């Protein structure tokens, strides 16, 4: 984790750098960029006329319209702004699974951190703004949104310096986060979401109520999705450290997989109901393939509904 290149797999970036990551909704930004703002100014693309009132800048009078209508009309334009994206990454203890991964196997934290770094790289390449929030039972670190390419250094350093710890508490974190994001933008949530389901739902609702465009990237390990255990196994809680269960996993496998799939289906349905993008990411899948497919499908959906 000490080498920042761990978060920039070339095969990943080479495939996603050609894709546009655009918000579905009109977002507010702070410098000229690629995305439209809901506010009108006098800069890029004509939007509509309005009646002139004393005090308006006469440079924006439409004299052609005056010649035709004998009315003084002001030309208004849409402002082009950049996208503001808040990367919100779970750094709770459960994201450290598996604690002793194989050589070629990433923990959920490493997979999620790599995902965050790649998307940040893409956004900054597009001259969009990106910030970072790391959370467990509280917000551990916060980097403000910046479109400066140099800010990527601090972004990566924050990931490198973080060790997953503590329990997850979306009940406290998500509402606080919604209050701390003053401008509408995109919020990318990367987590295993192994916490109280109602707290997750309430947090997502708060973010959507604030009119953010929300993406949920649900990271789970292949063990959690497949439950491949066969021999008598001791299961230990990562966030509830005193919890230990020794059992025959084969007797639990069917019920466990049913419960996991039910949880995934419920979370996906909630996201669909609130116009939130949902994508399940398995640590067993190559990240370049997963991200390329997801971003391409997202762009296709946006263009289809535009």
LINURRA-V154216 format. One record per helix or strand of 3 or more residues. SS is the DSSP state (alpha for helix, beta for strand). FROM is the first residue (numbers start at 1). TO is the last residue. Records with the same first field share a line. If there is no record, write none. Layout:
BEGIN
SS: FROM-TO + FROM-TO
END
This chain:
BEGIN
alpha: 4-7 + 10-16 + 58-60 + 63-69 + 93-96 + 108-125 + 151-160 + 170-180 + 197-209 + 222-226 + 249-273 + 287-305
beta: 35-41 + 45-51 + 73-81 + 84-90 + 129-135 + 139-146 + 186-191 + 213-220 + 232-236 + 244-248 + 277-282
END
